[in-house]
Amino acid sequence: MPELWLLLILCALGSYAWRGLGVLLSGRISTNSEVFTWITCVAYSMVAGLIMRIIVMPAGLLATSLLAHRLFACALGLAVYYIARRNLFAAVGIGAIALTALNYFRPFTG
């Protein structure tokens, strides 16, 4: 049990160290600089890659849903994102609700 606490403390220190470094450097990096633009592009590409992997090659319980349902929920979430003036919370919420509803009612549609 003490090993788990040590692991938890080390993980927290690692996480807070990077956050602290981010706070220290945030005032020195211009949001219009090429470095910041590159970091933004890498972050967006990682998120896009993860989303595509989840849609195309899901694991666990998500793998039991139909590809068409996952694609529809993603498209609906994207539409809501733009309709709701780039509200990520609304987009993710509606997409998740849509996928849940599609999977819930799937046995009844034959």
C-alpha positions, 0 to 999 in steps of 0.5 A, a space after each residue: 500500500 505505501 508503494 501506491 501512495 508513493 506512485 500517486 505522489 510522484 505522478 502528482 509531482 510530475 503533473 504539477 511540475 509541467 503545469 508550473 513550467 507552463 505557467 512560467 513560460 506562458 508569459 514569454 511565449 507569444 500566441 502569434 509566434 511560430 512555436 505556439 502555432 506549431 504546438 497548436 497544430 500538434 495538439 489539434 492533430 493529436 486530438 483528431 487522430 484520437 477521435 478517428 481512432 475511437 470512431 474507426 477502431 474502438 475498443 471495449 464497450 464502444 466496439 459494440 456500437 455500429 460504425 454508422 452510429 459513431 459517424 452520425 454522433 460525430 457529425 451531429 456533434 460537429 454540427 452542434 459545435 458550429 451551430 452553438 457558436 463553437 461550444 465544445 461542451 454542447 457538442 460533446 454532450 449532444 454527440 454522447 447523448 445521440 450515440 447513447 440513444 442510438 445504441 439504446 434503441 438499436 435492439 428495437 429497430 431490428 
